Amino acid sequence: MENINWIKNKADISFSTEVMDELSKITDNKDCGGRSAGSPAEHRAADYLAEKFRQAGLVNVTKDPCSVDRWVFEEARLKYRGTDGERKEVILGGYACNANCKNREFPLVYAGRGTETDLRRIDVKGKLVLIDINQAGEWWINFPAYEASLSGAAGVICINVGGFGQEGDNVLVSEDICGPADLMVFSIGKRDGADLKEIMKRSESAEMKVVLSARSKVSGGGVSYNVWGDIPGKTDDVIYVINHYDSYYFTVFDDVQGIGWALGLAKLFTENGYVPDRTIRFVAHGAEEWGLTDCKYDWAVGAYKQITQVRPEWRNNGFAVVNLDGFYAVKGEERFCIVCTKELYDFVKESVSDFGDTKNYTIEVNMKLTSATEDFSYTKAGMPSLVAGAYDGCLADRKVLHSSDSGWDSGFDFEAFEMFHRLFAHIIVSLDRTKICPVNLKRRIYDAYESVKVYLNEEEKTAFVDTIGLLGSLSDKIKDVNKKMSGFISGSAEHDLHDLYRLIHKNFIRLNWNDEMIAPHERYISNIESLKIASDLMDKKKYEEAAKVLSEVDFNYYAEFFSERTYTFFEEQVTKRAKPSWGAGLVDNGNENLYKVIRALLKGVCTDAETEAVREAERRQRKYLKDAILAELNVLKVVKKDAGSLLGKL
C-alpha cells in the first residue's frame, strides 16, 4: 500500500498560487478582465494550462476542442456629465451580448426593476434603460432585458442590488444571460448607478445624455478547449478531478482558485510518488460561465460537451468525480461545505471525519447537489460526484463571485487554501483505496418514496419498500466489501454498479422550472397542492392571494411582472426551442401556463373561465402524476432485478 503520510505534512501551495496569479492576468478586457467561451484569452489560457499540466507531472496531456458559441468582451465604458458639471467615465461589466459602438450618445432613462409596468410608464425607444436587479431573489437579467427590447430600448444597464457582489458599494457583477445575444446588457456599480439616478431625478425630462463605447461580440461556430492530463493508475477506472478556467473579471477565485488547487494537488501526488490504483484524471473545462446563446441552460457547456460528445467513452470507466469549483478561500470565511450526490454522502462524511483537524475551519457535508455545477453532466453519465461547494449566503457569494472585487486584494486566506490541499488529497486517496465505488443507492429511492407515498396504494408502496430493502442490502454489502476485502474490484461488478447508478439517475432525476433536481413526481405533487389552495382562495374571493399561490406553479412566477410575449418567449426556450444541453429533456410535460388566469385575478376578475382553467390544470397535473408514478414503478422492477444480480456478484 502506498505511503501517504505526506498528506499530514504542510502542503507547498506555491505552484498553485503561481498558476492562479498568472491565469488571472490572461484576459480579453484590459479594464476589468474576464475570459469567456472561445475567446482569444480563453485560448491563450488553454495553452498556458497545458504546459502547467505537464509541469505538474501529468501525462497524456491533451487539449480537446469542443464547439461552443463564442463571446469576446473587450470594452464597455460609459461617459456622462455629473451634477458638478465634470465629465465622468465609468467601466461597465459585461453579459454575453452583441454591442459595437464608439463614443455613441444615447438618452438614458431609469425604469425601476424593468418590469412590464415599469417600462410602460416611460418612453424607452432608442434609449438605454437603467434598472435595479436582484438576480438572487427576483429574476435573471434576460427577463427585463427582453421586455425592454420589446419596447424598443437600445439596451439595458443594470445595478445589482441582490445576489453576488453585495459587499462592495461599487462592484461590477456579471452572470450568464440565458437569452438572445441581441439584448445589449451591461452592469454598473451601485455607487455609479446611484449617481446616474440622482442626475435623472434632478432633470425635468427624467433622463440624461450618456456616451457609450462598447465592444462585445457573440457568434456561433466557436471553439473552446478542455485540457486534461493523467496520473496513470493500475486499472482502467478513472477518478475525475474537474474545474473550469473561463472567468469573469480579474479574479483569483471562480474558478481560477480551482485550477491552481487542482494543479497543486497533481504536483503533490506526483512529487510524492503516489501511484494510484485508479487513474486520476485532471480536467480543466472551458465555457463554464456561459457558452450557448438563447438557452435556459447556457452554462457548464464545456463539461456537457466533453462527456456527451467529445469523450463519451469516459462514462465507461468513470469511477467518481471531484469538482473543485468552490471552497473559495475568502479571508474571513471559516465555514465550508462539501456538496455531494445522495449516493456518496456516507463516504464523504466519513472521509472528512477521518481527516481530523481542520484548524479553525468548519467543514460541513450535505446532499444539496444542484444542476448549477459542471459535475451534473458527469453524474448523469453514471459517475457519482462531490463538489467543494458553499453554503447559501457565504462570504464568497456576497463578495467575490462573478464580481470585479475578486483579486488578491479582496482578501485571500492562504492558511485555509493549504488545508484544502491536504483535505482533498485525503478524500481522493480515500476514493482511490476503496475496493468498489462507495455508493449508497438506497437513499435516493427512499427519499423519492417518502415524497410520494401518500399517493400510492398498498401494492405500489410494497414495490418501493421491497426495492429500498434490496438496495439497503446492496449498500451494506458494498460497505462490508470496502472494509474487509483486500485489493479492489473492477470489471463486471464495478461496471454493473455504475450502470445501476446511471439507471436510477436517468429515471429518478428531473428538473423543475427553477432548475432544482427533483424526482419526476415531485413537481406534479407541488403543483397539485398549489392549485388546490388557489382554487379554495378563489372560492373565497381572495383573488390576489390566489394569484400569488398560482405563481408557484411551474413557470408562472413571471406572469405578474412581465408581458405575455416575454413570458412565452422564455417558456418556449424549454418547450419548443430547446437546444442540446445538460438540462434538455429534464422538464417533463412542459409548463402549466396560467398567465391569463393570474393576470385576471390580479385585476379582481374571476369568472367561470378562470375557475375552470384552474380545475382543468389540477386534473392535468393529476394525470401527469399518475403517469410519473407508473413510470417509476416500472423502473423499480429493473432496479430490483439489477440490484439482486449485482448483490450476487459481490
N, C-alpha and C positions, 0 to 999 in steps of 0.2 A: 504493500500500500504506500502511496506517495506521502512523503513528509510534508505536512502543511503547517508546521509551527511558525513559518514566516508570516502567516496571517495575523498572528498575535503581535507582531512587531510593528512599530510605527511605519506607515507606508510613505514612500517617497512620492510626492504628488507633483514634483517639478515638471515632469514630462506632460502631465495632464494640464497644468496651468499654462505651460508654454503653448500647447495646442490651442487652448481656449483664447489666449491673448492674440495669437496670430489669426485665428479664424474670425474673431470679432472684427478684424480690420479689413476683411475681404468683403467689400460691399459694392452695390451699384449706385448708391446715393451718397454723395460726398457730404451732404448736410446732416442727414440723420441715420445713415447706414441702411442695412437691410440687404437681404439676399434671397430672391424669390425664384419660383419654379422656372427652370430652363433659362435663367438669365446668365449673362456673361460672368457675373460674380459667383453664381452657383457652380458654373463650370470650372472656374478657377479654384474654387473651394474643393471640388471633387478631385482635381489633380493634386492639390496640396494634401488632401487626406489619404489618397492612395500611397503617397510617399511616406506619410506618417504611419500608416498601417504597416508598411514594411519595416520602418524603424522600430516599431513596437514588437517586432519578431513574428508577425503573422505571415503565413504563406498562402499561396493561391490567391493573392490579392487581385481583385477584379473590379472593373468599373462596368456595371451593367447599364446600358442605356434603356430608358423607358419613355414612352410617348406621353406628353403632358401638354396642357395649354400653357403658353409661355407668358410671363409677366416681367417686364423690365420697368422699374420705377426709379427715375433718375433725379427728379426735381419737383418740388411744389413749394412755391413762395407766394405770399400774399403781401401786397403793399397797400397802405392806406394813410390818410392824414388823421392824426389823433385830435383829441379835443383841444390840445395845446397848439395845434397848427403844425406840429412837426411831422415829417414823413416817417412812417414806421414800416418795418419789414419783418414778417414772421415766417418761420418754417412750418409747413404743414405735413402731417403724416399721411400715408397712402393706403388705399384699398385697390384691389385688382380691377382697374378700370382704364379706359382709354381717355387720355387728355393730352392735347398738344397745343399749347398757346404760349406766346412770349409777350409779356407786358400788355396783356389784353384787359381792357377795362370792362367791368361788369357792375351793374347795380347789385347791392346786397340787401336782403331783407331777412327779418327774423320770424320764424314760423313755429315757435314753441317746440313741441315734441315731434312735429312733422306728420301729424295725423291728418286724415281727410278733412276734419273740421278745421284744424289749424291752417291748412293750406288753402281752403276755400275762403277764408276770411280776408286774404290778401291776394294781390296780383303778383304771381311769381314768374310769369312768362319771360323767358330770356334772361332771368336773373339767377344769381347764386343765392341759395337759401341756407341760412344758419339755423341749426336745430340743436336742442339738447337731447341726448340719448342715453338710456340706461340699458345696455345690451345684456346685463345680467338679470334684471328684474322686469323688463318690459318686452322689447323686441330687438331683433337684429337690424342692422343698418339697411338691408335690402328693402324692407317694407316702406319706410319713409322716403328712401331714395327713389323707388319705383313710383310711389304716389306723387312725388314732386315732378318726376318726368312726365307723368300723365297730364300734369297741369302746365307743361311747357317749360319747366325750370331748366336752366343751363347746367346746374349741378348743385350738390349739397356739401356743406361743411358742417361737421358735427362736433359738438362739445361732449365728451364722455363724462357723464355725471353719475355713473354707476358702473360696476364691473371692474375690469382691470385698471391699474394705474391711478387709483384714487388717493394715494398717499401724498403726491405732489400737487402743487397748485397750478402748474403749467405744463403737465406731462402730455406728450402725444401718445395716442393709443391707436392700434390698428388691429383689425380682425379679418377673417375671410369674409367675402361679400355675399356668397350664396345667391348671386343674381347675375344678370347680363353685364357685360363689360362696358356697355354704353351708358351706364349710370355713373356719371362723373362724381366721385365722392372723395373727400379728404377729411382729415381730423385736425382739430386745433386745440391748443391747451386751454384750460379753464380760465386762467387769468387773461390771456389774449382774447378769448371768446367773450368774457365779461366786458372788456374794453369796447369791443365791437357793438355789443348790445347797448352799452351806455351811450355811444355815439348815435346809434339809431334812435334811441329813446329821446334824445335831445333834438332830433331832426323833425321838422314839420311834416316831411313826407314819410317818416318812419323807415327810411332807407338811407344808404350811403354808397359812395363810389369806392370800389376797390380795384386793384390791378393784380391779375393772376398770371404767373408764369409756371407752367407745369409740363412735365414730360413723363408720361406713363403710358405704356403700350401693352395690350393683351392681344395675343394671336394664337391661332391653332398651329398644330404641327411642330410643337416644341419638343425638346429632348431634355430630360433630367437624367442624372446618374445615381444609381445605388451602388455604393462602394462597400466591398466586403472582403474579409480575409479570415483564415482559419488557424486555430491551434489544433492540429490533427489528433484524433482520438484512436482508440483501439477497435472501435466498432463503427458501423455506418450511421448510428444515431447521432443527432446534432442538437446541441443546446444553442439557441439563438440569443445573442445579446444585441438589442436593437436601439436605435435612436435616430434623430434627423439633424441635418446640418443647414437647412434653409432657415431663415430667421427674419424677424422684424427688428430694425434699428441696430445700433452699435451695442450688441448685447453679449454678456458672458454667461447668461442664464439659458433661456429657452431657445434651442436645446444645445447651445454651444457647450454648456457645462456637461451635458450628457455625452457629447462626443469626446471631450477631454477625459472625462471619467472612464469611458469605455476603453480608450486607448491606454490610459493609466493602468487599468485592470489587466489589459492584454500584456503590457510590459511587465507587470508584477508576476503574472503567470509564467511568461517565457523566461524572464531573467532568473526566476527561482527554479526553473527546470521542471515545472509541473507538466506531466504527461497525462492528459485526461483519458478516462475510459471512453467518453463520448466526445466527438469533435465539438469544440466551442467556436462558433462562427459569429464574428462581429460584423454587424451590418449598419451602415450609415445611409439612411434614406434621404433622397431629395423630395421636394414637392410635398412636404407635410402640412405646412401652414395653409397652402392653397395650391390647386393645380388643375382645376376643372371649371370651365365657365358655365354659368347659369345652371347650377346644380345644388340641390339642398345639401348634398354630401360632398362638398368640394375640397375637403381637406384629407390628409393621410392618403393622397393619391399615389405617391411613390411606393409606399408599403403595399397598398392594394394591388398595384400593377406587378410588383415584384413576385408576390406569392400566387397570383392568379394567371399571369400572362408571361412574365419573363422567366421565372423559375418555378413553374407549377410542380415540378418533380420534388421540390423541397418538402412538400407535405408528406411525402412517402416515408421520410426518416426523421421528421421533426419531433424532437422529444419534449421540449418546453421552450418558452420564450421569456426572457428577462428584458423588460423595457426600462431604459434609464432616462426617460423623459419626465423628470420630476425631481423630488427631493432637493429643490433649489436652495442652495446654501446662503440664504439671505441673512445678513448679520442681524441678530435679534430673534430669529426664529429658533425655537427649541423643541418643536413638535413636528414629527414627520410621519408619513403614513404610507405603508405598502398596501397597494390595492391589488387584489388577485381574483381570478376566476373562482367560483364557489368550490370547484373541484380541488384546487391547490391550497385552500385556506389552512387546513390542518398542518400540511407540510411547512408552509411559510411561517405559521405561528410557532411551531416547534423549532424551526431553524433560527428564528430571531431570538427565541428564549435560550437556545444553546449557545448563541454567540456571546451572551453575557453582557458585560459592562458597556453601555453606550454613553458613558460620561454624563454630561448634563442634558442629554437629549432623550426625549421620549420617542420610541418607535412603536407606532400602532400598526395593526394589521386588520383590514376589513375586506369584505367581498363586494364592495360597491363599484365594481368594474363597469366602465361605460363604453359607449361606442366612440368616444371622443379621442381615443388613443390608437396609435398605429397597430398595436398588438391585436386589435379586434379582427383585422383581416387574417392574421396568423391563427388566432384561436378558432375562427370559423373554418380554417383549413385543417383543424384537428390537433392543434398544439396548445395545451394549457398555458396560461400566461400569468405573470405578475409584473406590476408596474411600480417603480419608485415614484409614488404618486404624491398627493397632497390632500389635506382636509379642506372642507369648504371654509372660505374666508381666511385662508392662511395669509401670512405676510407677503409671500411671493405673488399671490393674486392681487393683493391691494397695492403692491409697489412695483414689481419688476416685469411681470409677464406682459408681453405684447406692448411694452411701453418704452418710451425714449429714456426713462430713468432706469437703465438696466446694465450699466457698465460697472467696472471695478469700483468706481467712486460711489456707487449706490450702497456699497457695503457687502463684502463677501466674507463668509465665515470659513476660513481655511481649516480650522480645527474640526468643524463638522464634516467638511469635504474629505479630510483624511480618514475620519472614522467610516464614512460611506464606502470608501475603497475597501476597507477590511471587512465591513459587514457584508457587502455584496460579493466579495471574493468567497467569503464563508458560505453564502447562500448558493452560489454557483457550484462550488465544490460539493456541497451537500446534495445538490441535484445530481451532479455527476456520479456520486458514490451510491445512489440508490440502485437497487437491483432491477427495478421496474418503475415506471412513472408513478409517482406517489399521489395518485388522484383518488378522491372520494366521489364516486359517481352517484351516490345516493342523494346527496344534498340538493341538487337541482330538481330532481324529480319529487323529492319530499316537499320542497318549497312550492312547486307547481301544484301538488296535491292539496296542500294547506290552503292555497288561494282559491281553489275551485270546488272543494269537497261538498260545500252546501248545495251545489248544483248537480251533484252526482246521485244516481240511485245506488242501491247496495251492491249490485253486480259491478258497477263501474268503480265504486270505492275499493272493492276487493281486487280489481285489476291493478289499481295503483298501489295498494298496500302490499300485494304479493311481489310486485316488481321492486318496490322500495326495499322490501326484506331481502330479496336476492342481491340487489346492488349493495346493501349493507354487508352481506356476507362476502361479496367480492372485495369491497373496500377493506374489510377486516383481514382478508387473505393477503391483499397487497401490503398492508402494514406488517403482517407477520413475515412475509417473504423478505421485505426490506430490512427487518430487524435480525432475522436468523440466517438467511441464506448467504453463502459466500459467492463471490463472482457477481455476474449480472446476467439478466435475461434479455435477450434480443431476438430478432426474428419473428416468428409467427405470433407468439403470445403478446409481445410488445406492439406489433402492428395491429393485432386484433383489439387491443386495449384502446389504441388511438382511433381506430375505426369506430369503436363504440362511443368514444368521447365525441367524435365528429357527428355521428348519427344523432346523439342527444342534442348537441348544439344546433344542428340543422333543423331539428323539428321542435325544439322547446325554447328557441330564442327568436323573438320578433322585435321590431321597434314600434313604439308609439309615435305620435306626431311630434313629441318633444325629444325624439332620438334616444329615449330610455330603453334599455334592454328589459324585455318582459317575456313571460310565457304567452303563447298565442291567445289563450282565453282571457288573459287579464285585461286587455283593452276593452273587450266587449262587456265584461263584468262592470268595469268602471263606467262605461258609457250607459249601461242599463240603469245603474244606480243613480247617475246624474239625471237621466231622462225621467225616471220615476219621481224624483224630488221636484224637478221642474214642472212636471205635469200637475203635481199636487199644489204647487205655488200658483200656477195659472188658474186652477180651480178656485183658489182663494183670492184671485185678482191681485196677487203680488207680482206684477209683471216685471218690474225691474230686477227683483231678486231672482225670478225665473230665468231672465236673460243672462244673469251672472252665472247661474248654475249651468245653463246650456253652453256657455263659453268654455266649460271644462271638457266638453265632448270633442274629441279629435282635434281638428284644426280651427275650431270656432272661436278661440280666444281673440283672433284678429278681426272678427266680424264687427265688433263695436267701434273699432278705431280706424279701419281703412276701407276704401271703396270696394265694391264688389269686383271691379276689374283687377285691382291689386290682389285681393283675396283669391280670386280664381287663377290668376297667373301663377302664384306660388303654390297653390293646391295642385295645379297641373304639372308643376315640376316633378311631382311624385307620381301622379296618377296617369299622366299622358305623355310627358316629355322626359321620362326617367332615362338617365344616362348610365352606362356601366359604372358602377361604383360599389363600395363596400356596403352601402345601405339599400341598393336597388333590390326590390322584391321582398323587403322585410316588413313593409306596411301592407298587410292583407286587406282586401275589400275596400280600398280607397278611403274616402273621407265622408263622414256623415254630415253633409252640408246643411247647416241650419242658419245660414246667413240671413235669409229673408225673415225667418221666424224671429231671430234675435233683434233685427232692426225694427220689426213691427212692435215687439214687446217693449223696446226702449222708448217707443213713441206712445206707449199706453194702449196699443191696439192688440186685441186678442179675439179673433173671430173663430168660427168653426174651422177655417182653413189652418190656422196656427195650431189649434188644439189637435186636429187630426194629423198634421205633419209630425208633431212630437210623438203621438201614439204610433204612427207608422214607423218612425225611426226606432222606437223601442222594439217593435215587432221584428224589424230587420236585424237589429243587434242581437236579439234572442236567437234568431236563426243562425247568425254568424257564430254565436257562442255554441250552439248545438253542433254545428259543423266542426268547429275547432276541437271540441271535446271528443267527437268521434274520431277525428284525425289523430289526436294524441293517444287515444286508446288503441288505435291500430298500430301506431309506432311502438307503444309499450309492449305489444306482442313480440316484435322483432328485438327490442331491447332485452326483454326477458330471455328470449331464446339465445341471443348472442352472449349475454352475461353468464348464463348457465354453461355454455360451451367454453367460455374463457375460464370460468372457475375450475372446470375440469382439467385445464391445461396447467394450472399453477400448483 
